[in-house]
């Protein structure tokens, strides 16, 4: 992936948020480690949301729960919106990993 100049400010903000404003004092390896940890966390969040959606869907469609239809669809919408948000955040993390991995981000010791 090629990083455009327009994307650098957004990626710097993502790095500040996920790694911290003191990230310039960390080595490239430490920054990558934090970003990879965050990326793995998003996989767990995605799995949890999918399980919750399947759980509520099964209970609703099998008739186990007595939730009104409109409540089920609101819950489903919330979970779907959450999945979209998580996917977007994961993409931002991937962009930041590419940016740091390409050596474009300043780091201590030139690592």
N, C-alpha and C positions, 0 to 999 in steps of 0.2 A: 504494500500500500504506500502510495506517495502522500506525504503530508503537505497540504497546501498552507500558505501563509495565513489564510482566513481561519484555519482550524487550530493553529498554534495557541491562540489565546484561550480557546475552549478547552484544549487539552491541558494547558497550564492550570486552568481552574480545576479541572478534574483531578490533576495530580495534587494540587493544594488541598483539595477536599479529602481525598483518599489516603494520601501519604503524609500530608502535613506541610505547613509552611516552612518547616525546617528541613525539607527534603533535599535542599541544596547542600546540606551538611552530611548527607548520607551517600554511601557509595551506590553505584548503579545496581550492584547486586542486591543491596538492601531494599532499594526502591522496587526492583522487579519482584522481590520476595513478597513485599506488601501487596503489590498489585495482583500477583498470582493468588495470594490468599483471598483477596477480595473477589476475584473471579470465581474461585471454587465456592465461595459462600453464595454467590448468585445461583449456582447450580442447585444447591440445597434449597434455597428459597423457591426456585422454580418447581422443584420436585414437591415441596410441601404444598404449594398452591395447587398443583395439578391433583395431588392426592385429596386435598380438601374439596376441590370441584367434583371429583369422581365420587367421593364420599357423600356429599350433599345430593348430587345427581342420582346416585343409586337409592338413597333413602327416599327421595322425592318420587322417582318414577316407579319404585317398587311398592309405594304406598305405606312404608313404615312410618313416615312422619306425616303430621297433619298440618304442615305449613301451607298457607294460601299460595296460590300460583305466583302472585305478584312478588311475594317475599323471596321465593326461590329464584325468580329471574333477576331480582335486585342483587341477591347474593352471587349469582353466576356472573353478572355484569361486573361486580366489584372484583371478583377473582380474575376475570379476563383482563380488566384494566390493570390490575396489579401485575399480571404476567407480561403485558405490553410494556409497562414501566420497567420491570426487571430486565427485559430483553434490551431495552434502550440503554439502561445503565451498564449492562454487560458489554454492549457495543462501545460505549465510551471507555470502559476499562481496556477493551481490546485495542482501541486507538491509542490509548496512553501507553500500553505495553509496546506497541509498534514504535511509537515515538521515542520511548526510552531505549528500546532495543536497537534502534537505528543509530543511537549515539547522538541524537539531536538535543537531548536534554542536558543541561549543564550538571556536572556532578563533581564531587570531591575526588581528588586524586586522579582524575581523568579516566576512571574505571568505567 
